[in-house]
Amino acid sequence: MAGGNNVSRMSPRQRMINLMYIVLTAMLALNVSSDVLNGFRQVHDGLHHTNSNMEAKNEVQFRYLQELYEKNPAKVGIWFEKGKELHVAASALCSSIDSLKVAIARQADGKDGNPDDLVNQDDLEAASVTMLRPGTQEGKKLRARIDDYKQYVAALITDSLKRNAVTEMLSTGQGNSPRIVEQTWENRNFDNMPAIAAVTLLTKLENDIRQAESEAMTNLITNVDIGDVRVNRLEAYVIPASNMVMSGSKYSANIILAAVDTTQRPAVFVNGSRLDNDNGKLEFNAGSVGNHEYSGYIEVMRGDGTVDRRPFSSSYTVMEPAATISPTLMNVLYAGIDNPISISVPGFPMSAVSATMTNGTLVRNGDSWIARPGKVGSEAVISVSATADGSPRNVGAMTFRVRKLPDPSPFIMIKDAQGNPVHYKGSPKRISKAALMEAGSLSAAIDDDILNVAYSIVSFSTVFFDSMGNAIPEVSDGADFSKRQKEQFRRLKPGQSIFISDVKAKGPDGIIRDISPMQVSLN
């Protein structure tokens, strides 16, 4: 509409047309498109799946810390108490957020509203009424609880880089987007926000809380052994090469005095006779099958010229030959890949040992073995025999469960400041826009240092939010970023994020599976 004196020269009809245009524009601005709602729904579903996995991982960490405490309460007590408080605090905060999501869903859909199945996803009032109502001020209360949790968790993390990452991840400040009128965290996130967007934001907040719990729990477990004092007094120790000895084989053990002066060797006496070497090594041929005990003492010269005598005792067991089968990975064999297996029989050279396997194939590879199981869900039995005096003997067997490979994690291959390849796995870590633009594709792998298996990406989608808050999904070109996705990357500004979801990956077992999404955040 023209301004100034031009308005007075317009006909009433032209003024009405201009006014209707302004009203129509405002109505379009208030109408939330289905693409935006679907984008939020995809992100929410992916985050909900990730939250379930993260909660299970944190539970495993806490149970491990509890097992350490049960084995050694005096040593682990202080760390277990901190871990228990952390576990309760994180669960309580996530539970309260779940209650807020239910309240928003019921405000939008009625008393049977479900945040995981919203009907009125575009409801612009539900989040504001639930979170910003002056009488309850749920948003303000939630912000305070997040700030308290952030300070609490940060104090449990000793690594400054990880602590800063967690602090930034749980920040409720204004962020990197300055406004003319400063808004509170709750107003910025819940005022006039579609119900599905508010629920998605709360789900992401739960993910951040669980991520922070995992970092802090890992630090507590690490601290269990940091303050150990290994030696605090002189004691005699017997260190056998093995407590289990086969009939006819040699028993070997080292008898030492801890913290002994290297300029003065102690005298070692076993069953009244002094050893004929000065390194405390005891050797003899094992006799009859069964348990055998021996004792003695170690003499060392003190600084004042007196002799300090420290007694010791130990035992060993003589047994018939038996096989030892140790899976290099774990007591599970994975279908579709080579599973390294270590097989040995004490007292027999590797050339005299043979093995067979049911439900798959077992091939010797030097001094180790490679097992390739067959049917998933069935058991595989490895049987071992050893040849003695020209005749083979069955010496043992072990049963393994055959499982399919676990899901991999998606990542983008980028380069660090030194040009070394790095797996970028998403938020809370951030990358530069240049690094993202240089990346040509999405990858996936199991790289947890237990299993190291590469997967091939079949397809994925990216979701980009423009300046109006519209979600713009784009589909990949197989494992590679498509031209339209690259164009999305060019439009990203510092501090913005893009979501990668609907990731499908194919493993060496030939199974195509849906894996967790990831959030890419720019510096």
N, C-alpha and C positions, 0 to 999 in steps of 0.2 A: 504494500500500500504506500502510495506517495505521501510525503510529509509536507509540512509548511502550508503555504497558501493553495497548493494543488488540491488539497482535500476539499476546500470550499468550492472548487470548480467541478468536482465529481458529481455525477448524477446520483440520485438516491439508489438507483439500480446497481451502479458500479460500486457504491459503498457497501451494499448488501452482499454482492459477489465477493468482494475482498474479505469481508467479515466471515463469510461462510468458509473461505479458503483457510483462514487462520484457525477456525474451529476444527476443520477437518484435519489440518496438520497436527493440532494438539491431540485429537483422538487417535491418530496413527501413532503418535509418540507414546501414548498410554497403552496401546495394544501390544502385548508381548507375543512375538511370533512363535509358531510351533517349532521352528528350528532351534530357537534359544532353549525352549523347554526340553526338547529331545536331547540337546547337548548337555544340559544339566543332568538329565536322567542318566545318560551314559556315564558321565563322570561320577555321579552318586553311586551307581551300581558297581563301578570299578573300585571306588574307594571302600565301599562296604565289604567287598571281597578281600581287599588288601588288609582292612582292619581285622577281619577274622583271622587271617594268617599271622598278623603281627601279634594279636592277643594270644594265639597259640604258642608263638615263639617266646613271648615274655613269660608265659606260664611254665614252659620247659626250663627257662633260665632260673626262674624262682625255685622250681622243684630241685634243680641241681644245687642251688645254694642251700636249700633245706637239707639235702642229703649230706653236703659237706658239714653242716652244723651238727647233724645227728651223729656223724662219725667223730667230730672233734668240737664239742660245744665251747670249750675254753678258748680255742683259737679262732673260731668262726663266729662266736656269739655276737660280737659288736656289729659285724657286717650283715649277719642274718637279720638282726633287729632292724637295721636300716633298710634292708631289702624288703622286709615284711611291711614296714611303714610305707615304703615307696609303692609297693604292689597295691596296698589298700587305698592309698591316696589316688593313684591313677584310675583304679576301678571305680572309686566313688565319684570322681569327676566325670568319667565317661558315662556313668549311670545317670548323673544329673543332666548331662547333655542329651542322653536318650529320652529322658522325661520331657525336655523342652521340644525335641523333635515330635514327640507324640502330641504335645499340646498344640503345636503349629498345625499338625495334620488334622486334629479334631476341630480346630478353629476354622480350617478351610473346608473339611468334608463332613463335619458333624461328629457325634460321639463315637462312631465306629471308624474314624479316620486312622489310616495307617501310613506312617512316613515312608515306608518302603513301597507303597502302592498308592500314591497320591492321585486323586481324581481331578480336583481343581488346582492343577499345578500353577496356573497363572494368577491365583488369588494374591492380590497386592496388599491385602489388609491383615491376613493371618499372622505373618511374622511381626508386623508392627504392633498389633494388639498384644501378642504374646510376650514380646521381648521389650517393648518400649512403654507399656502401660505405666502411668505415673504411680499408681497404687502399689504395684508389685516390683517394677524396675528389674525384671529378670535379666535383661541385657547387661545392666550395670553390675549386678551381682555376679554374673558369669565372668565379666571382664576382671573383676576383683579376684575371683577364684583362679582364673588363668594366670594372673600376675603372681599370686601367691605360689601357685604350683611351679611357675617358671623359676622363681627365686629358689624354691626348695630343691628342684631337680638340678639346677645349675651348681648348687653347693655340693652335690654328690659327684660331680664330674671334674676330675683333676686336669684332664687335657684341655688346654685353653682353646684350641681350635674347635674341638667338639663342643665345648661349653658355649662358645660364641655362636656356633651354628644352631644349637638348641635354643639359646636366648633369642636369636633372630627369628627362628621358626615360630616361637610362641609369643612374639611381640604383639602388643595391642596398641601400639602407637599409631601415628598418622601415616607412616611409611614414606615412600619416595614421591608421593603425588601431592604437592602443596595445594592448598585451597585458600580462596580468599577468606572464607569463613571456616575456621577450624571446626571439625566435627568429631564427636566422640566415636570410639570404636563401634559401639553398639548401633549408633545412628547410621554410621557409614555402611554397616553390613546388613541391617534389618529394616531400615526405613524405606517404605514403598518398594520392597523387594518381593519378587514372586515366591510363593511358598516353596516350590521345588528348589529355587536357588538358595533360600535360607537353610533348608534341610541339608542340601549338598555342602554348604559352608560348615555347618555343624558336624557333618560326617568327616570332612577334612580335618576339622579341629580335633576330633577324636583320634584320627590318624597321627596328627602331630604329637598328641599326648602320649600315645603308645610308642611312637618313635623315641621320644625323650625318655620314657621309662626304660626302653631297651638299652639306650646308651648308658644311663645311670646304673642299670642292673649289671651290665657288662663290666663297668668300672668297679663295682662292689666285689664282683667275683674275682677280678684281677687283684684287688687289694688283699685278698685272703693270704697270699703267700709273700707279699712285699716285705712285711716286717719280721719274717722268720729269722731266728738266730740258730744256725745249724750246729754250732759247737760251743758249749759252755762249760765243759769239764772233760777230764781225761777218762776215757773208757776203752776197754778192749772190745774189738769186733771181729767176728769171723764172717768172711765174705766168700761163700762157695760159688764156683762156676754154676753149679746146679745142685739142688737138694735131692733131685731124682737121678739115680744112677742105675743103669742096666747091669745085670749080672755079667761079669767078665770085662766091663768097661772101667775106665779110670776115673776116680774121684779127685777133684781139684778144688782147692780153696785158698784164699788169701787171709792170713791172720795179721791184723794190723792194730796199732795204737793210734787213735785219732789225735791229730795235732802234734805228732811226734817231731822232735828236732831232727832235721835231715843230716846234721853233722854227727848224730849218735844213733846207731841202730839198736833197737831193743833185743833182748834175748827171749826166744819163744820156746816154751816147754809144753809138749803134748804127751799126756799119760806118763809123766815122769821123765821123758827123754827130750833132750834139746834137739831142735831142728838143725840140720847140717847146712843151712843157708841163712843169709842175713836179710832176705827180703820177705820172710814170714810166709813162704809158700809151702803148703802141705799137700802132698800127693801120695796116694797108695792105691793098690788095686782093690776094687770092691769085691766082697765075697758073697756070702749067702743072701738070698732075697729077704727083705724085711727092714725094720728100723734099727739104726745103730747110733750110739751116742759116744762122744769123746769130750774130754775137758783138759784144761791146762792153765798156764798163766804166762804173763809177759812181765819181764823185769826191765826197768829203765833206770838209769842213773839220774838222781836229782842234782841240782846245782850245789848242794851242800855236801855231796859225796855219798849220801845215803841212797839205798835202792828202794824204788817204788814198785811193788808187785801188784798186778791187776789180773784177777782170775777171769776165765772165760769158759764157756761150754757151748756145744752145738750138737747137731745130729744130722744124719743123712738117711735116705731111704734107697734101698736097692730093689729094683723092680724088673719084671720081665719086659721085653721090648714092646713099645706101644707107639702108635703114630701120633704126630702132632700136626693138625690141619688148621692153619690160620688164614682166614680171608683177609687180604690186604685192605679191602674197603670196609666191610662190616659183615655181620652174619646174614646178609641178604645178597643175593645175586641179581643183577639188573639185566633184563632182556634187551637185546639190540646192541650191546657193547661188549668189549673184552674186559673180563673181570680178572685182575691179577690174583693168583692164589699162591700162598707159600705152603709147601708140604715138606716135612722133614721127619725122619725117624732117628732118634738119638742112637748113636752107636753104629749107624749104617751110612755109607757114602751115598751121595745123591744118585750115582750110577746104579745102585742096587735097589732104588725105590721106584715103584711104578704105581699108577693110579688110574681109575676109571670113574665115569660119571654117568648117572641116569638123567633123562630129560635135558639133553644137551651134549656138547662136546668138550673135552678136556685135552689140551695140547701142551706138551712140555716146551718151555721157552728158557733154555739155559738151566739155571738152578731154580727157576720158578715155573709156574704153570698159568695158562690162560683158559678160563672157563667161559663158554658161551652157552647160556641156558636156552631152553626151548620155550615151552608153554608157560605163559604168565599165570600165576595163581597156583601152580603145581609145585611140588617139592623136587629138589635135585639132591641126590645122594652121591657123595664122593667117597669111594672106597680105596684104601691104600694097602699095598702089600710090599714086603721087603724080602730080598733074596739073601739067604744065609746058607753057606755050604752047598750051593747049587740048587736049593729048593726054595720056592717062594712061600712066604707066610703072610696071612692076613693079619694086619696089625691095627686096624681101626677104620672107622667110617664116621662121616659127619653129614647131617642133613641141613640143607639150606632152603630158604624160601625164595621163590623167584617172583620178583616184582617188576612192574614197569618203571621207567625212569620218572623221577619227580619233575614238576614243572620248572622251566628255567626262568631267569630274570631278564627282562629286556634292557638293552643299554645302547648308547651311541658311542662309537669309537671316535675319540678326539685326541688331540696331542697337547701335552703339558708345555710349560715354558721351555723345557729342554728338548722338545721335539719327540718325546717318548709317547707311545700310544697309551691311552688311559680309557678305562671303561667308565663312562658317565651314566649313572643309574638314576638320575633325577633328583628332585628336591629332597632334603633342604639344601643340597649343594647347588651352586649356580655356575653357569658358564658364560663366556662372552658370545656376543652375536656372531663374531667372525668365526669362532670355533663351530658354532651350529651351522653356519652357511657352508663351511668346508666339509662337513659330514655329508656323505652321500647316501647313507642307508641306515636302517635300524638292524641291530643284531640281538641275539639271545644266546644265553649259555648257562650252564650250571657251573659256577666257578667258586665253590665254597671251600676249596683246598682238600675236599674229601672226594667229591666227584668233579671232574673237569671235562665237561661234555659240551660240544658246540651244537647249536640248533640252527636251522634255517628258517628265516621269517617268510611266511606265506603272504600275509597282508596285514595292514593296520590302518587306522584312521587317526587324523589329528583334529583337534577342536581348538579353534582360535576365537577369542572374544574381541570384537572391534570396539571402537571408542563409544559406541552406543550400547554396548553390553550384549550385542547379538553374537550367538555362537555360530561359527562357520566351520562345519565339518568338511574334511577333504580326505579322499581315499588315496592310499599309496600306490605306487607302481611296483607291486610285489614287495621285495625287501627294500627297494630304493624309494627315497622321497620323490614324489611326483613334482612336476613343474608348478602345479597350483599350490602344493605344500611349500615349495621353495619360495613362492611369492608371499605366502603367509609369513614365512620367516623374515623376509625383507621388511614387512610392515611392523614387526615387533619393535617395541621401544624398551630402553633400559628399565629393568624392574618388572617387566611383564612376563607372563607365563603362557605356555601352550601345553595342552594335554594330549597324550598319545594313548589311544584306547583301541578296543576291538582287535588286540594283537593275537594273531594266530601263528604258531610256530610248529615246525616239524622236526622231530628228533631222529636219531639214528635207528630207532625202533620202528620208524615209519608212521607213528601216530601223530596226527595233527591235533593240537590242543589250544584252547584259549588260555592266555597267561595274563598276569596282572598288568594294569596300565601304569604309566609313569607321567610325572609332571616335569616339564622342562622349564626352568626359571633362568632368566638372564640376569647378569650382573647389573 
